[in-house]
Amino acid sequence: MSRRGTRRARGGGALCAVLLLLGHGALAAQRPAATIRSDSVTVGDPALLVLEVPRAEGESVRFPDTLALTGDLEYLGPASVAPEDRVPGIAAAAYHVTAWRPGEHALPAITVPVDGPEGTRTVRLEPPVLRVGSVLPSDTAGVEPRPPKDVLGPDRTILPALILLALLISAAIAIGRWWARRRASGRAGEGPAVRPAEAALAALDGIQEAGLLNRGEVKEYYARTTRVLRDYLNAVEPAWGAGLTTAEIDAQVDPGLRPVEKRELLTVLFRADRVKFARHRPAGDEPEALWRAARDWIVAHEEAMAERRRAAAAAVAEAAR
């Protein structure tokens, strides 16, 4: 199922939930309300936000088509509005939202216009806090690492170990310099180096051609896709190196990039982590959608870096005049 089809299915399910609540008299209080109808939500799961507005005879409620969410919150699809004649005196709409970080998330206030014979009035709704749980298995809670053991002992000196460490560091430096000179001397006969973006895009195309999804190797498909993305980051943005976890990348200071680039990158990594570490089973075209998002992010990042280089060159040329 495509992403648009998934959103339509969610919208239809949300509409059925609203109609069911209306049919059971849940809105008999005749007061504006904004409630979350999901019992337990983890990172990336959709939560159902239901808006309820009382209306008098002849009034029409105009619910917003979308929700303006920022930060770790994301709006997942179009609103589902219950027919106004379903329950007299009540108008309701449902929205699917999600969050990409565990914890408590404050949803913004929502203003809903109500048109009537005497003009338009507005109703302000204050949604409750969205509480999101971690995608990690519950059996990891409370696990603490063991303290380091004293491998030297109280009667042994550390001086021989320091001398050995100094020798190893000196040997590593000497080998590194020799290897650098060897590579420099051999570059004269080599062709032009492959750019990180070209290598990453070729590797992503190779993943598709390997037919992992046809063989049911979904987890390996996700692992290879994110490995290519992390190797590319390691080559162009060392602050986001391949050795960092998704949470550590999220905590890094942006190396000169726009916030939207970081948010899109973290969306890909968090969704892949759910499959690799939280036993999430993606459905439909989710694997290929994630692969496409990773590929599009690399292309967009290359264009952004090229634009920054052109701007820097223009600034230098302007200063030299």
QUIZI-V521425 format. One line per field, one symbol per residue. ss: DSSP state (h for helix, s for strand, l for the rest). phi: phi as a letter, one per 20 degrees, with the letter a starting at -180 (. if undefined). A space follows every 10 residues. Layout:
# QUIZI-V521425
ss->???
phi->???
This chain:
# QUIZI-V521425
ss->llhhhhhhhh hhhhhhhhhh hhhlllllll llssssllll lsllllssss ssssllllls ssllllllll llssslllls slllllllls sssssssssl llssslllls ssssssllss ssssslllls sssllllhhh llllllllll llllllllhh hhhhhhhhhh hhhhhhhhhh hhhhhhhhhl lllllhhhhh hhhhhhhhhl lllllllhhh hhhhhhhhhh hhhhhhlhhh lllllhhhhh hlllllllhh hhhhhhhhhh hhhhhhhlll lllllhhhhh hhhhhhhhhh hhhhhhhhhh hhhhhhhhhh l
phi->.fffffffff ffffffffff fffemfdffl cfbccdedfb cdgnefdeed dccfcefnec edfffbdedc meeceerffd dfgfefcfnc cbbccdcbcd bfpdceeffc ddfcebgepd ddcdddfffe edefeffffe fnfcffffee eenfddeefg ffffffffff ffffffffff fffffeffee fffffgffff ffffffffff mfffemefff gfffffffff ffffedcgfd ffeeffffff effgemdfgf ffffffffff ffffffcdmf dfdmegffff gfffffffff ffffffffff ffffffffff f
